[in-house]
Amino acid sequence: MKKILLITIFLILGNVKIVAQKHELGSVTIEELKEKVHPKDSSAVAAVLFNKCKVSFEYNRTFTMVTEVQVKIKIYKKEGYQWGNEEIPFYVGSSKESVVFSNAVTYNLINNEIQLTKAKAENEFIEEKNKSFKIKKITMPNIKEGSIIEYKYIIRTPYISNFRDWQFQKKIPVNYSELITDIPEYFFYNIHRKGSLPFIETKDKFSKFISFNKKPNSWEYQKKSMIDPITHDVDQISYLDNRTIYTLENIPALKEELFVNNIDNYASNIEHELAGVRYPNSSYETFSITWDEIVKDINESEYFGDQLNKTNYFEKDLTMLLTGLLTSEEKITAIFKYVQSRMNWNKYYSYTCDDGVKKAYEDKTGNSAEINLMLVSMLRYANLDANPVLVSTRSNGISIFPSRTAYNIVIASVLIDGNLVFMDATNKNSSIGILPIRDLNWFGRLIKKDGTSDLVDLMPKISSYDVVNMLVRLDEKGQAEGQVREQYLDYKALKFRENFSTQTIDTRIQKIEKEYKDIEIEDYNLVNDKNFDDSVVEKYSVKNTNAYELIGNKIYFSPMLQFAMSKNPFKQETREYPIDFSFPVKDMHMINLTIPDGYQVESMPKNIAIAMDNKYGSFRYTITNTSETQIQLSVVLEINSSIIPSEHYDTLKQFFKVIIEKENEKIILKKN
């Protein structure tokens, strides 16, 4: 019995050890390295084996927040190599933060033996993000398919309000994720949870101590006397740490889907907002900030509000520019184009200036704040009702509570005939009222001259058109030849310019031929690709070498030819995220067909007109046999909202299913 008991205890202890090692750095097995695919997601290019974070506070004259993160990742495919890179932004203002990497190792299996490659100094580097932030980066060495990488990093910050968000869910599977917070009883945080996955949460308390220098003249002694005047002859005081442990296992990857703003907005995570501080023998001090406080702080900053008041650097140039212009529209257009053409964006996102608007104007280069605050200042100088608007770009996400990091850029707005019009002069392809897609992130915060602010809707309300006109003739050899004219307006024009304006004509032709297949393009002509005041127009001759099927004496073909939609963009059974089209759209196809001599129409698709609930979308298909040889087709698809809530996903999916079926229905021609 004693032997059995000892064996049982040994097995239990051994099992505990295995479990403990499972989530500790340095514990890599041959079995883990041999694993070819993730056991629960065979498509995964990599997986987080564990991801642990501990946030604690150290005291040395003042409290420092310490965030320690340990990561272990398995690489399955070459596409997963990017997970061998880590980037940590940190503040470098008056009181600097620090980031230190350690224990960075890549493990590979060579001849059935584990090979270790440690990261060296050259694998780490620092990149400047802007004047206030830098990024510490590490690139893990010797990564291959099958590698396991491990590393640890520690962030130290004197700013106890700068509690980093912890993201449990990522774009690859996460086997185990853990967040431990040890928060002194003096600090109070509001905790915000995001995502649908349930955390396991446990709480505990334990004592900690602050040691003081007992010399009467020391700073520590004086501070100790203020905190605890009765017992200041003791060299330490105790306080309680409130520990909370959040864990989550077998976390599925965030799957990228079409028409998603920023997938990270929907990841399961935890955010901490400093609500208040109460030291011993002191009253409670509130730290929760409001948008009004944030706006006031930003507006009174010398790097924001003061910059709007500077005008002497541009007055002479602007006076000449505005000479002879009478209407507000003329002035707005002239000023926007002047700033957009003169200034070059240095790719730094910021709502505060680095070098200031004057130097940026002289250098013709600046960050997003310098360019757009300059634009606002010029518009105001022209007696226009212009204001800056704080914006969080799509990549920056959406903040759920007031925060100075909620926004990362600023754009310009101007009130014209009671309508608010937005502008962003950092982008060479944008225009008045047409923002870069990155800016279309739900809401912005407009800051008025008096320092108050309003939440403003950034999402477009007017449809952007894509209009296709096609004249085509079918012959008896299965070919179709004709002319195509495609016109892009507003945001459709912006997207075209963003995607294709830097390409050569030959590259554009190749792209169209690859997209539609079986077609040959000649006489390509592009109009207004650089004229932002007008729509972009493409014109070309097209030959479709496989336009229809000939079976016996009958011809079968879709009247939409290459323009018929072939795949439903909405494939998932369910969807948790809103469907984000960025802007309302109206796609129109007007096709005039000439059928081959000696044939007549035997049957055609029926006309339909359908609409989604809440007027989110509509589809009209109208086809007419106008003469013995002529067929006219009009197809109009409208999406009337920039964003459609996820509860309408099934309806939207069915809506597109009907569209695809209709667009691929065939006309049947019969030989006379």
C-alpha positions as CSV (number, residue, x, y, z in Angstrom):
1,M,0.0,0.0,0.0
2,K,2.9,2.3,0.9
3,K,4.5,1.7,-2.5
4,I,1.1,2.3,-4.3
5,L,0.7,5.5,-2.3
6,L,4.2,6.7,-3.2
7,I,3.7,5.9,-6.8
8,T,0.4,7.7,-6.8
9,I,1.9,10.8,-5.2
10,F,4.8,10.7,-7.6
11,L,2.4,10.6,-10.6
12,I,0.4,13.4,-9.2
13,L,3.5,15.5,-8.6
14,G,4.8,14.6,-12.0
15,N,1.5,15.6,-13.6
16,V,1.6,19.0,-11.7
17,K,5.1,19.6,-13.0
18,I,4.1,18.8,-16.5
19,V,1.1,21.2,-16.3
20,A,3.3,23.9,-14.8
21,Q,5.9,23.5,-17.5
22,K,3.3,23.7,-20.2
23,H,2.9,27.4,-19.6
24,E,6.5,28.3,-18.7
25,L,9.3,29.5,-21.0
26,G,12.0,27.0,-21.8
27,S,9.7,24.0,-21.8
28,V,9.7,22.8,-25.5
29,T,9.3,19.2,-26.4
30,I,10.1,17.1,-29.5
31,E,6.4,16.3,-29.8
32,E,5.6,20.0,-30.0
33,L,8.2,20.6,-32.7
34,K,7.0,17.6,-34.7
35,E,3.4,18.9,-34.8
36,K,2.5,19.7,-38.4
37,V,-1.0,21.3,-38.0
38,H,-2.9,22.8,-35.2
39,P,-5.2,20.1,-33.7
40,K,-8.3,22.3,-33.7
41,D,-7.6,24.5,-36.7
42,S,-5.8,22.8,-39.6
43,S,-5.8,26.0,-41.6
44,A,-3.8,27.9,-38.9
45,V,-0.5,29.3,-40.2
46,A,0.7,29.6,-36.5
47,A,-0.7,29.3,-33.0
48,V,-0.1,30.9,-29.6
49,L,0.7,28.0,-27.3
50,F,0.5,30.3,-24.4
51,N,0.4,34.0,-23.8
52,K,0.7,35.3,-20.2
53,C,0.7,38.8,-18.8
54,K,1.2,39.9,-15.2
55,V,0.7,43.5,-14.2
56,S,2.1,44.6,-10.9
57,F,3.3,47.7,-9.1
58,E,6.7,48.5,-7.6
59,Y,7.4,51.3,-5.2
60,N,10.6,53.4,-5.3
61,R,9.7,56.9,-4.2
62,T,6.6,56.5,-6.4
63,F,4.7,53.6,-7.9
64,T,5.8,52.1,-11.2
65,M,3.5,49.9,-13.2
66,V,5.3,46.8,-14.5
67,T,3.8,44.7,-17.3
68,E,5.6,41.4,-17.8
69,V,4.5,39.3,-20.8
70,Q,5.6,35.7,-21.8
71,V,4.8,34.3,-25.2
72,K,5.3,30.9,-26.8
73,I,4.2,30.5,-30.5
74,K,4.3,27.6,-32.9
75,I,4.9,28.3,-36.6
76,Y,3.1,25.9,-39.0
77,K,3.5,27.5,-42.4
78,K,5.6,30.1,-44.1
79,E,2.7,32.5,-44.0
80,G,3.1,32.4,-40.2
81,Y,6.6,33.8,-40.2
82,Q,5.2,37.2,-39.4
83,W,4.3,36.0,-35.9
84,G,8.0,35.9,-35.3
85,N,8.0,39.7,-35.1
86,E,6.8,41.7,-32.1
87,E,6.3,45.5,-31.8
88,I,5.8,47.4,-28.5
89,P,5.1,51.2,-28.6
90,F,6.3,53.2,-25.6
91,Y,6.2,56.8,-24.5
92,V,9.3,58.9,-24.5
93,G,8.0,62.2,-23.1
94,S,9.1,63.9,-19.9
95,S,8.8,60.6,-17.8
96,K,9.9,57.9,-20.1
97,E,8.6,54.3,-20.3
98,S,11.0,51.4,-21.0
99,V,10.7,48.1,-22.9
100,V,13.1,45.3,-22.4
101,F,13.1,41.9,-24.3
102,S,14.6,38.8,-22.9
103,N,14.5,35.0,-23.1
104,A,14.1,35.3,-26.9
105,V,14.8,31.9,-28.4
106,T,13.8,30.0,-31.6
107,Y,13.6,26.2,-31.3
108,N,13.9,23.9,-34.3
109,L,14.0,20.1,-34.7
110,I,17.2,19.0,-36.5
111,N,17.9,15.3,-36.9
112,N,15.4,14.6,-34.1
113,E,17.3,16.9,-31.7
114,I,16.2,20.3,-30.4
115,Q,18.3,23.2,-31.7
116,L,18.2,26.5,-30.0
117,T,18.9,29.9,-31.6
118,K,19.0,32.8,-29.3
119,A,18.1,36.3,-30.4
120,K,21.0,38.7,-30.5
121,A,21.4,42.5,-30.3
122,E,20.9,42.9,-34.0
123,N,17.5,41.2,-33.7
124,E,16.2,44.2,-31.7
125,F,15.8,47.8,-32.8
126,I,13.9,50.9,-32.0
127,E,11.8,52.9,-34.5
128,E,10.5,56.4,-34.0
129,K,6.7,56.6,-34.3
130,N,6.4,60.3,-33.6
131,K,8.0,62.8,-31.2
132,S,6.2,61.3,-28.2
133,F,6.3,57.5,-29.0
134,K,8.9,55.0,-30.2
135,I,8.4,51.3,-31.0
136,K,10.7,48.6,-29.7
137,K,10.8,45.7,-32.2
138,I,12.2,42.2,-32.2
139,T,12.6,39.8,-35.1
140,M,13.1,36.2,-34.0
141,P,16.0,34.4,-35.7
142,N,16.1,31.2,-37.8
143,I,12.4,30.8,-38.1
144,K,11.3,27.8,-40.2
145,E,8.1,25.8,-40.7
146,G,7.7,23.9,-37.5
147,S,9.7,26.3,-35.3
148,I,8.6,27.3,-31.8
149,I,9.5,30.8,-30.6
150,E,9.6,32.1,-27.1
151,Y,10.3,35.5,-25.7
152,K,9.5,37.8,-22.7
153,Y,9.2,41.5,-22.5
154,I,8.8,43.9,-19.6
155,I,7.3,47.4,-19.8
156,R,7.9,49.8,-17.0
157,T,5.8,53.0,-16.8
158,P,5.4,55.7,-14.2
159,Y,1.9,56.4,-15.6
160,I,-0.5,54.2,-13.6
161,S,-3.3,55.2,-16.0
162,N,-1.4,53.7,-18.9
163,F,-2.8,50.2,-18.3
164,R,-2.2,48.2,-21.5
165,D,-5.2,46.3,-23.0
166,W,-4.9,42.6,-22.9
167,Q,-6.1,40.8,-26.0
168,F,-7.0,37.2,-25.4
169,Q,-8.1,36.5,-29.0
170,K,-5.8,36.9,-32.0
171,K,-5.9,36.2,-35.7
172,I,-4.4,32.8,-35.0
173,P,-5.6,30.2,-32.5
174,V,-4.5,30.7,-28.8
175,N,-4.3,27.6,-26.7
176,Y,-4.0,29.4,-23.4
177,S,-4.1,33.1,-22.4
178,E,-3.8,34.5,-18.9
179,L,-3.9,37.9,-17.4
180,I,-2.9,38.5,-13.7
181,T,-3.4,41.9,-12.2
182,D,-1.9,42.7,-8.8
183,I,-3.3,46.1,-8.0
184,P,-2.5,48.0,-4.7
185,E,-5.5,48.9,-2.6
186,Y,-4.8,52.5,-3.3
187,F,-5.8,52.3,-7.0
188,F,-9.2,51.8,-8.4
189,Y,-9.8,50.8,-12.0
190,N,-13.0,50.5,-14.1
191,I,-12.7,47.2,-16.0
192,H,-14.2,46.9,-19.5
193,R,-14.6,43.5,-21.2
194,K,-15.0,43.1,-25.0
195,G,-15.9,40.1,-27.1
196,S,-18.2,37.2,-26.6
197,L,-15.9,34.6,-25.1
198,P,-16.3,33.9,-21.4
199,F,-13.3,34.4,-19.1
200,I,-12.6,32.4,-16.0
201,E,-12.0,34.9,-13.3
202,T,-10.6,34.4,-9.8
203,K,-9.8,36.9,-7.1
204,D,-7.5,37.0,-4.1
205,K,-5.8,39.4,-1.7
206,F,-2.3,39.4,-0.1
207,S,-0.1,41.7,1.8
208,K,2.8,43.7,0.4
209,F,5.3,46.0,2.1
210,I,6.9,49.4,1.3
211,S,10.3,49.9,2.9
212,F,11.5,53.3,3.9
213,N,14.8,54.9,4.8
214,K,14.6,55.7,8.6
215,K,17.0,58.7,8.4
216,P,14.9,61.7,9.6
217,N,16.1,63.9,6.7
218,S,15.5,61.4,4.0
219,W,12.8,61.8,1.4
220,E,11.5,58.3,2.2
221,Y,11.2,59.2,5.9
222,Q,9.2,62.4,5.1
223,K,7.0,60.5,2.7
224,K,6.4,57.8,5.2
225,S,5.4,60.4,7.8
226,M,2.8,61.8,5.4
227,I,1.4,58.4,4.6
228,D,1.4,57.0,8.2
229,P,2.3,59.7,10.7
230,I,1.5,57.5,13.7
231,T,3.9,54.7,13.0
232,H,6.6,56.5,11.0
233,D,9.3,55.2,13.3
234,V,8.8,51.7,11.6
235,D,10.9,51.1,8.5
236,Q,8.0,49.7,6.4
237,I,4.3,49.8,6.0
238,S,2.0,47.1,4.6
239,Y,-0.9,47.3,2.2
240,L,-3.1,44.9,0.3
241,D,-2.7,43.8,-3.3
242,N,-5.9,42.9,-5.0
243,R,-5.1,40.0,-7.4
244,T,-7.4,39.0,-10.2
245,I,-6.6,36.2,-12.6
246,Y,-8.3,36.0,-15.9
247,T,-7.8,32.8,-18.0
248,L,-9.2,31.6,-21.3
249,E,-8.3,28.4,-23.2
250,N,-8.8,27.0,-26.7
251,I,-9.5,30.4,-28.2
252,P,-10.5,30.3,-31.9
253,A,-8.7,32.6,-34.3
254,L,-10.4,35.8,-35.4
255,K,-11.2,34.9,-38.9
256,E,-10.9,37.7,-41.4
257,E,-14.1,38.3,-43.3
258,L,-15.0,40.6,-46.1
259,F,-16.5,44.0,-45.2
260,V,-15.1,44.1,-41.7
261,N,-13.8,47.5,-40.4
262,N,-11.0,46.3,-38.1
263,I,-11.3,42.7,-36.9
264,D,-9.4,43.5,-33.6
265,N,-12.4,45.7,-32.6
266,Y,-14.3,42.4,-32.0
267,A,-11.6,40.4,-30.2
268,S,-12.1,39.2,-26.7
269,N,-10.1,41.5,-24.5
270,I,-9.9,43.4,-21.2
271,E,-9.3,47.1,-20.7
272,H,-8.6,49.0,-17.5
273,E,-9.5,52.6,-16.9
274,L,-8.0,54.4,-13.9
275,A,-11.1,55.6,-11.9
276,G,-9.4,57.0,-8.8
277,V,-6.7,56.9,-6.2
278,R,-6.9,56.9,-2.4
279,Y,-3.7,56.9,-0.3
280,P,-3.8,56.3,3.5
281,N,-5.0,59.3,5.5
282,S,-6.1,61.0,2.2
283,S,-9.4,61.6,0.5
284,Y,-10.4,59.8,-2.7
285,E,-9.1,61.5,-5.8
286,T,-11.0,60.9,-9.0
287,F,-9.0,60.1,-12.1
288,S,-11.8,59.0,-14.5
289,I,-11.7,61.5,-17.3
290,T,-14.5,62.8,-19.5
291,W,-14.4,63.7,-23.1
292,D,-14.8,67.3,-22.1
293,E,-11.7,67.1,-20.0
294,I,-9.8,65.4,-22.8
295,V,-10.9,67.9,-25.4
296,K,-10.0,70.8,-23.1
297,D,-6.5,69.4,-22.5
298,I,-5.9,68.9,-26.2
299,N,-7.3,72.2,-27.3
300,E,-5.2,74.1,-24.7
301,S,-2.0,72.3,-25.8
302,E,0.7,74.3,-27.5
303,Y,0.9,71.5,-30.0
304,F,-2.8,71.7,-31.0
305,G,-4.8,74.8,-30.1
306,D,-1.9,77.2,-30.3
307,Q,-1.1,76.0,-33.8
308,L,-4.5,77.0,-35.0
309,N,-3.9,80.6,-34.0
310,K,-0.6,80.9,-36.0
311,T,-1.3,82.7,-39.3
312,N,1.7,84.9,-40.1
313,Y,3.6,82.1,-42.0
314,F,0.9,81.8,-44.7
315,E,-0.9,85.1,-44.8
316,K,1.0,86.6,-47.8
317,D,0.6,83.4,-49.9
318,L,-3.1,82.9,-48.9
319,T,-4.0,86.5,-49.7
320,M,-2.7,86.0,-53.2
321,L,-4.5,82.7,-53.5
322,L,-7.9,84.1,-52.5
323,T,-7.7,87.2,-54.8
324,G,-10.8,87.3,-56.9
325,L,-12.6,84.4,-55.2
326,L,-16.1,85.4,-54.1
327,T,-18.0,82.3,-52.9
328,S,-17.3,80.1,-50.0
329,E,-17.1,77.1,-52.3
330,E,-14.4,78.7,-54.4
331,K,-12.3,79.6,-51.3
332,I,-12.7,76.1,-49.8
333,T,-11.7,74.4,-53.0
334,A,-8.7,76.7,-53.6
335,I,-7.4,76.4,-50.0
336,F,-7.8,72.6,-49.9
337,K,-6.1,72.0,-53.2
338,Y,-3.3,74.4,-52.2
339,V,-2.5,72.5,-48.9
340,Q,-3.0,69.1,-50.5
341,S,-0.6,69.9,-53.4
342,R,2.0,71.8,-51.3
343,M,2.2,69.5,-48.3
344,N,3.7,66.0,-48.2
345,W,2.6,63.7,-45.4
346,N,5.5,62.1,-43.5
347,K,3.3,59.0,-42.7
348,Y,3.1,59.9,-39.0
349,Y,-0.3,59.6,-37.4
350,S,-0.9,62.2,-34.7
351,Y,-3.5,64.8,-33.6
352,T,-0.7,67.0,-32.1
353,C,2.2,68.7,-34.0
354,D,5.8,67.6,-33.8
355,D,7.7,70.5,-35.3
356,G,4.7,72.9,-35.6
357,V,2.7,74.2,-38.5
358,K,5.1,77.0,-39.4
359,K,8.1,74.7,-39.9
360,A,6.0,72.1,-41.7
361,Y,4.8,74.8,-44.1
362,E,8.4,75.9,-44.8
363,D,9.6,72.3,-45.2
364,K,6.5,71.3,-47.2
365,T,6.3,68.2,-45.0
366,G,4.5,67.3,-41.8
367,N,2.5,64.8,-39.8
368,S,-1.3,64.5,-40.0
369,A,-1.8,67.2,-37.4
370,E,0.5,69.8,-38.9
371,I,-1.1,69.4,-42.4
372,N,-4.7,69.4,-41.3
373,L,-4.5,72.0,-38.5
374,M,-2.8,74.2,-41.1
375,L,-5.8,73.6,-43.4
376,V,-8.2,74.6,-40.6
377,S,-6.3,77.7,-39.8
378,M,-6.3,78.8,-43.4
379,L,-10.0,78.2,-43.8
380,R,-10.7,80.2,-40.6
381,Y,-8.4,83.0,-42.0
382,A,-10.7,83.1,-45.0
383,N,-13.7,83.7,-42.6
384,L,-15.1,80.2,-43.1
385,D,-16.7,78.2,-40.3
386,A,-13.9,75.5,-40.0
387,N,-13.0,73.3,-37.1
388,P,-10.6,70.3,-36.4
389,V,-12.1,66.9,-36.0
390,L,-10.3,64.2,-33.9
391,V,-10.5,60.8,-35.7
392,S,-9.4,57.3,-34.8
393,T,-8.3,55.5,-38.0
394,R,-9.6,52.1,-38.8
395,S,-6.3,50.5,-37.8
396,N,-6.4,52.3,-34.5
397,G,-9.8,50.8,-33.5
398,I,-12.7,52.2,-31.6
399,S,-12.3,53.2,-27.9
400,I,-15.1,52.2,-25.5
401,F,-14.3,54.9,-22.9
402,P,-12.8,58.4,-22.8
403,S,-9.0,58.2,-23.4
404,R,-6.3,60.4,-24.8
405,T,-5.2,57.6,-27.1
406,A,-8.8,57.0,-28.4
407,Y,-7.9,59.2,-31.4
408,N,-4.7,59.2,-33.4
409,I,-5.2,61.8,-36.2
410,V,-7.0,65.0,-36.8
411,I,-8.9,66.1,-40.0
412,A,-10.6,69.4,-41.1
413,S,-14.3,70.3,-41.3
414,V,-16.1,73.2,-42.7
415,L,-19.8,74.2,-42.5
416,I,-21.3,75.0,-45.8
417,D,-25.0,75.9,-46.1
418,G,-25.7,74.0,-42.8
419,N,-23.9,70.9,-44.0
420,L,-20.7,69.7,-42.4
421,V,-18.0,68.7,-45.0
422,F,-14.9,66.8,-44.0
423,M,-11.4,67.1,-45.6
424,D,-8.1,65.3,-45.1
425,A,-5.2,67.0,-47.0
426,T,-2.7,64.3,-46.1
427,N,-4.0,62.1,-49.0
428,K,-3.2,63.1,-52.5
429,N,-6.2,61.2,-53.9
430,S,-8.9,62.5,-51.6
431,S,-11.1,65.5,-52.3
432,I,-13.5,67.8,-50.5
433,G,-16.1,65.6,-48.8
434,I,-14.3,62.4,-49.8
435,L,-12.0,61.2,-46.9
436,P,-9.4,58.5,-47.2
437,I,-11.1,55.1,-46.3
438,R,-8.8,54.9,-43.2
439,D,-10.7,57.9,-41.7
440,L,-14.2,56.3,-42.1
441,N,-14.4,54.9,-38.6
442,W,-17.9,55.6,-37.3
443,F,-17.5,58.9,-35.3
444,G,-15.1,61.7,-34.8
445,R,-15.0,64.5,-32.3
446,L,-15.3,68.1,-33.6
447,I,-13.5,70.7,-31.5
448,K,-15.1,74.2,-31.6
449,K,-13.3,77.5,-31.1
450,D,-14.8,77.8,-27.6
451,G,-13.2,74.5,-26.6
452,T,-16.4,72.5,-26.5
453,S,-16.9,69.4,-28.7
454,D,-19.5,67.5,-30.6
455,L,-19.6,63.9,-31.7
456,V,-19.9,63.8,-35.5
457,D,-20.8,61.0,-37.8
458,L,-18.0,60.3,-40.3
459,M,-19.8,57.7,-42.4
460,P,-20.9,58.8,-45.9
461,K,-24.7,58.9,-46.5
462,I,-24.7,59.5,-50.3
463,S,-24.1,56.6,-52.7
464,S,-21.0,56.4,-54.7
465,Y,-21.6,55.2,-58.3
466,D,-20.0,52.7,-60.5
467,V,-21.7,52.9,-63.9
468,V,-20.9,50.4,-66.7
469,N,-22.2,51.0,-70.3
470,M,-21.5,48.3,-72.8
471,L,-22.3,47.8,-76.5
472,V,-21.6,44.3,-77.6
473,R,-22.2,42.1,-80.7
474,L,-22.2,38.3,-80.6
475,D,-21.1,36.3,-83.6
476,E,-21.6,32.7,-84.6
477,K,-18.2,31.6,-83.4
478,G,-18.8,32.0,-79.7
479,Q,-17.2,35.4,-79.5
480,A,-18.5,38.8,-78.3
481,E,-16.9,42.1,-79.3
482,G,-17.8,45.5,-78.1
483,Q,-17.0,48.7,-76.3
484,V,-17.0,49.3,-72.6
485,R,-17.3,52.6,-70.7
486,E,-17.0,52.4,-66.9
487,Q,-17.4,55.5,-64.8
488,Y,-16.4,55.8,-61.1
489,L,-17.8,58.6,-58.9
490,D,-16.9,59.8,-55.4
491,Y,-15.6,57.1,-53.1
492,K,-15.6,54.6,-56.0
493,A,-13.3,57.1,-57.8
494,L,-11.1,57.4,-54.7
495,K,-10.7,53.7,-54.5
496,F,-9.8,53.5,-58.2
497,R,-7.2,56.1,-57.8
498,E,-5.8,54.5,-54.6
499,N,-5.5,51.1,-56.4
500,F,-4.5,52.0,-59.9
501,S,-3.4,55.5,-60.4
502,T,0.3,54.6,-59.8
503,Q,0.1,51.7,-62.2
504,T,0.9,51.7,-65.9
505,I,-1.8,51.3,-68.5
506,D,-0.4,47.8,-69.4
507,T,-0.6,46.7,-65.8
508,R,-4.2,47.9,-65.6
509,I,-5.1,46.1,-68.8
510,Q,-3.6,42.9,-67.4
511,K,-5.5,43.2,-64.2
512,I,-8.9,43.5,-66.1
513,E,-8.1,40.6,-68.3
514,K,-7.1,38.5,-65.3
515,E,-10.2,39.4,-63.3
516,Y,-12.7,38.7,-66.1
517,K,-10.9,35.9,-68.0
518,D,-11.4,34.9,-71.6
519,I,-11.3,38.6,-72.6
520,E,-8.9,40.7,-74.7
521,I,-8.7,44.4,-74.3
522,E,-7.6,47.0,-76.9
523,D,-7.7,50.8,-77.2
524,Y,-7.7,51.4,-73.5
525,N,-8.2,55.0,-72.4
526,L,-8.2,56.5,-68.9
527,V,-9.8,59.9,-68.2
528,N,-9.7,62.1,-65.1
529,D,-7.5,59.8,-63.0
530,K,-5.6,62.9,-61.8
531,N,-8.6,65.3,-61.9
532,F,-10.2,65.0,-58.5
533,D,-13.1,67.3,-59.3
534,D,-14.6,64.8,-61.8
535,S,-15.3,61.1,-62.1
536,V,-12.8,58.6,-63.3
537,V,-13.7,57.0,-66.7
538,E,-12.3,53.9,-68.3
539,K,-12.9,53.2,-72.0
540,Y,-11.8,50.2,-74.0
541,S,-12.6,47.7,-76.7
542,V,-13.2,44.2,-75.5
543,K,-13.3,40.8,-77.1
544,N,-14.7,37.8,-75.2
545,T,-13.5,34.6,-76.7
546,N,-15.8,32.3,-74.7
547,A,-19.0,34.3,-74.6
548,Y,-21.5,31.5,-74.9
549,E,-22.2,27.8,-75.3
550,L,-23.4,26.5,-78.6
551,I,-25.5,23.3,-78.2
552,G,-27.1,22.0,-81.4
553,N,-28.8,24.9,-83.0
554,K,-29.1,26.9,-79.7
555,I,-26.9,29.5,-78.0
556,Y,-26.8,29.8,-74.2
557,F,-25.3,32.9,-72.6
558,S,-25.6,35.3,-69.6
559,P,-26.5,38.8,-70.9
560,M,-24.2,40.2,-68.2
561,L,-21.3,38.4,-69.9
562,Q,-18.1,38.9,-67.8
563,F,-19.8,41.3,-65.4
564,A,-22.0,38.6,-63.8
565,M,-21.2,38.1,-60.1
566,S,-20.0,34.5,-59.7
567,K,-19.4,34.2,-55.9
568,N,-21.3,35.2,-52.8
569,P,-19.0,37.4,-50.7
570,F,-20.9,36.2,-47.6
571,K,-20.1,32.5,-47.0
572,Q,-20.1,32.1,-43.3
573,E,-23.1,30.4,-41.6
574,T,-23.3,33.1,-39.0
575,R,-21.6,36.4,-38.4
576,E,-20.8,38.3,-35.2
577,Y,-19.5,41.5,-36.8
578,P,-21.3,44.3,-38.5
579,I,-21.0,44.4,-42.3
580,D,-19.0,47.4,-43.2
581,F,-19.2,48.6,-46.8
582,S,-17.3,51.8,-45.9
583,F,-19.8,53.9,-48.0
584,P,-23.2,53.4,-49.7
585,V,-22.8,52.2,-53.3
586,K,-24.9,52.1,-56.5
587,D,-23.6,49.7,-59.2
588,M,-25.3,50.1,-62.5
589,H,-24.8,48.0,-65.7
590,M,-26.5,49.0,-69.0
591,I,-25.8,46.5,-71.7
592,N,-27.0,46.6,-75.3
593,L,-26.6,43.3,-77.1
594,T,-26.7,42.5,-80.8
595,I,-27.4,38.8,-81.4
596,P,-26.0,36.8,-84.3
597,D,-27.7,36.9,-87.7
598,G,-30.1,34.0,-88.2
599,Y,-31.0,33.6,-84.5
600,Q,-34.0,34.7,-82.5
601,V,-34.7,34.8,-78.8
602,E,-36.3,31.7,-77.5
603,S,-36.3,32.6,-73.8
604,M,-35.0,35.3,-71.5
605,P,-34.6,35.8,-67.7
606,K,-37.6,37.4,-66.1
607,N,-37.5,40.9,-64.7
608,I,-37.2,41.2,-60.9
609,A,-37.0,44.0,-58.3
610,I,-36.2,43.1,-54.7
611,A,-35.3,45.0,-51.6
612,M,-33.9,44.2,-48.2
613,D,-35.7,45.1,-44.9
614,N,-34.9,48.6,-43.5
615,K,-34.1,49.7,-47.0
616,Y,-30.5,48.5,-46.6
617,G,-30.3,47.3,-50.2
618,S,-32.2,46.8,-53.4
619,F,-31.7,45.0,-56.8
620,R,-33.4,45.6,-60.1
621,Y,-33.0,43.4,-63.2
622,T,-34.8,44.6,-66.3
623,I,-34.3,43.0,-69.7
624,T,-36.1,43.8,-72.9
625,N,-36.0,42.4,-76.4
626,T,-36.3,45.7,-78.3
627,S,-36.1,44.2,-81.8
628,E,-35.4,41.0,-83.5
629,T,-31.6,41.5,-83.1
630,Q,-31.4,43.8,-80.1
631,I,-31.6,43.1,-76.4
632,Q,-31.3,45.8,-73.6
633,L,-30.4,44.9,-70.1
634,S,-30.4,47.2,-67.0
635,V,-29.0,45.9,-63.7
636,V,-28.9,48.2,-60.6
637,L,-27.5,47.1,-57.2
638,E,-27.8,49.5,-54.3
639,I,-26.4,49.2,-50.8
640,N,-27.9,52.2,-49.0
641,S,-26.0,52.0,-45.7
642,S,-22.3,52.2,-44.9
643,I,-22.8,49.7,-42.1
644,I,-25.4,46.9,-41.8
645,P,-25.8,45.3,-38.3
646,S,-24.9,41.7,-38.0
647,E,-28.5,40.6,-37.1
648,H,-29.3,41.3,-40.8
649,Y,-26.5,39.0,-42.0
650,D,-28.8,36.1,-43.1
651,T,-31.0,38.5,-45.0
652,L,-28.0,40.0,-46.7
653,K,-26.6,36.6,-47.6
654,Q,-29.8,35.5,-49.1
655,F,-30.1,38.9,-51.0
656,F,-26.7,38.3,-52.7
657,K,-27.7,34.6,-53.4
658,V,-30.7,35.9,-55.4
659,I,-28.5,38.4,-57.2
660,I,-25.9,35.8,-58.3
661,E,-28.6,33.4,-59.5
662,K,-30.3,36.1,-61.5
663,E,-27.1,37.6,-63.0
664,N,-26.0,34.1,-64.2
665,E,-29.4,33.2,-65.8
666,K,-29.1,32.6,-69.5
667,I,-30.7,33.8,-72.6
668,I,-31.5,31.0,-75.1
669,L,-31.2,31.9,-78.8
670,K,-32.6,29.5,-81.4
671,K,-31.4,29.4,-85.0
672,N,-34.1,30.3,-87.5
